[in-house]
Amino acid sequence: MRIIKGDNVIMVSGKDKGKRGKVIKSFPKDNLVIIENINLKKKLQKPKSAGKKGEKIEVSRPVAVSSVMLICKNCGKLTRVGYKILDNGKKVRVCKKCSLEL
């Protein structure tokens, strides 16, 4: 999976189209990512101790990787991710627009 934790992304489809956020967690086996303040769902939380009330909280739910696009740290444009193998054998992600490391 080409998008990892800590990347800045933008939604390119769905109800939150155009919103930007940071990837909090990724699930490579399922091709899903959780992005802060995107795809919020209400969740009823039970009271933690006796005598207190339960509450409704908003939780970010997973989104398909295909509906987000990476924002390059160097050029600031929406980009696809490529890979390059360095001389020492290390594999790094590169921006397809500016060809610099991400």
NUKE-377929 format. One record per residue (C-alpha): residue in three letters; residue number from 1; x, y, z. Coordinates in Angstrom, 2 decimals, always signed. Example, Ala and Ser with C-alpha at 12.3 -4.5 7.8 and 13.67 -1.06 7.14 Angstrom:
// NUKE-377929
 res   n      px      py      pz
 ALA   1  +12.30   -4.50   +7.80
 SER   2  +13.67   -1.06   +7.14
// end
This chain:
// NUKE-377929
 res   n      px      py      pz
 MET   1   +0.00   +0.00   +0.00
 ARG   2   +1.43   +3.35   -1.03
 ILE   3   -0.19   +5.58   +1.59
 ILE   4   +1.15   +5.23   +5.12
 LYS   5   +0.62   +6.69   +8.58
 GLY   6   +1.49  +10.39   +8.81
 ASP   7   +0.81  +11.25   +5.14
 ASN   8   -1.31  +14.28   +4.24
 VAL   9   -4.09  +13.29   +1.86
 ILE  10   -7.16  +14.74   +0.16
 MET  11  -10.45  +12.95   -0.50
 VAL  12  -11.15  +12.65   -4.23
 SER  13  -14.53  +10.91   -3.96
 GLY  14  -17.36  +10.31   -1.53
 LYS  15  -19.32  +12.55   +0.81
 ASP  16  -16.16  +14.26   +2.12
 LYS  17  -14.76  +15.06   -1.35
 GLY  18  -12.22  +17.91   -1.25
 LYS  19  -11.44  +17.64   +2.48
 ARG  20   -7.84  +17.31   +3.62
 GLY  21   -6.50  +15.38   +6.57
 LYS  22   -3.66  +13.37   +8.04
 VAL  23   -3.59   +9.56   +8.01
 ILE  24   -3.91   +8.27  +11.58
 LYS  25   -3.81   +4.54  +10.87
 SER  26   -3.57   +2.27   +7.83
 PHE  27   -4.82   -1.27   +7.24
 PRO  28   -2.75   -2.68   +4.32
 LYS  29   -4.51   -6.07   +4.15
 ASP  30   -7.91   -4.40   +3.69
 ASN  31   -6.67   -1.36   +1.67
 LEU  32   -8.23   +1.03   +4.20
 VAL  33   -6.97   +4.13   +6.01
 ILE  34   -8.33   +6.22   +8.89
 ILE  35   -8.02   +9.97   +8.34
 GLU  36   -8.57  +12.54  +11.08
 ASN  37  -11.92  +14.41  +10.84
 ILE  38  -13.03  +12.52   +7.71
 ASN  39  -15.87   +9.98   +7.48
 LEU  40  -17.10  +10.80  +10.99
 LYS  41  -19.82   +8.57  +12.45
 LYS  42  -21.71   +9.03  +15.70
 LYS  43  -21.14   +6.39  +18.37
 LEU  44  -23.08   +5.94  +21.59
 GLN  45  -20.67   +5.52  +24.48
 LYS  46  -21.82   +3.91  +27.70
 PRO  47  -21.12   +5.64  +31.01
 LYS  48  -17.71   +4.77  +32.43
 SER  49  -18.81   +4.78  +36.06
 ALA  50  -22.08   +4.63  +37.98
 GLY  51  -23.98   +7.90  +38.33
 LYS  52  -22.66   +9.40  +35.08
 LYS  53  -24.44   +9.74  +31.75
 GLY  54  -23.55   +8.12  +28.48
 GLU  55  -22.71  +10.35  +25.54
 LYS  56  -22.65  +10.55  +21.75
 ILE  57  -19.17  +10.88  +20.33
 GLU  58  -17.93  +11.20  +16.74
 VAL  59  -15.41   +8.62  +15.56
 SER  60  -13.41   +8.55  +12.31
 ARG  61  -14.18   +5.39  +10.36
 PRO  62  -11.95   +3.72   +7.73
 VAL  63  -11.97   +4.91   +4.11
 ALA  64  -10.85   +3.04   +0.98
 VAL  65   -7.35   +3.98   -0.20
 SER  66   -8.67   +4.38   -3.75
 SER  67  -10.76   +7.39   -2.68
 VAL  68   -7.80   +9.40   -1.33
 MET  69   -4.83  +11.03   -3.04
 LEU  70   -1.47  +11.94   -1.55
 ILE  71   -0.33  +15.57   -1.21
 CYS  72   +3.40  +15.88   -1.91
 LYS  73   +5.45  +17.40   +0.93
 ASN  74   +7.85  +19.10   -1.50
 CYS  75   +5.72  +20.53   -4.33
 GLY  76   +2.34  +20.59   -2.52
 LYS  77   +0.48  +19.05   -5.48
 LEU  78   -1.77  +16.00   -5.61
 THR  79   +0.35  +13.14   -6.79
 ARG  80   +0.68   +9.44   -7.33
 VAL  81   +3.40   +7.51   -5.55
 GLY  82   +6.28   +5.78   -7.29
 TYR  83   +9.23   +3.82   -5.95
 LYS  84  +12.95   +4.16   -6.53
 ILE  85  +15.76   +1.88   -5.37
 LEU  86  +18.82   +3.74   -4.09
 ASP  87  +22.45   +2.65   -4.54
 ASN  88  +22.54   +1.10   -1.08
 GLY  89  +19.54   -1.12   -1.95
 LYS  90  +16.99   +0.87   +0.04
 LYS  91  +13.55   +1.30   -1.53
 VAL  92  +12.03   +4.81   -1.14
 ARG  93   +8.75   +6.43   -2.19
 VAL  94   +8.97   +9.26   -4.74
 CYS  95   +6.54  +11.88   -6.04
 LYS  96   +5.53  +11.26   -9.67
 LYS  97   +5.33  +15.04  -10.33
 CYS  98   +8.59  +16.39   -8.87
 SER  99  +10.57  +13.09   -8.56
 LEU 100  +11.72  +13.89   -5.01
 GLU 101  +11.56  +11.57   -2.01
 LEU 102   +8.42  +11.64   +0.13
// end
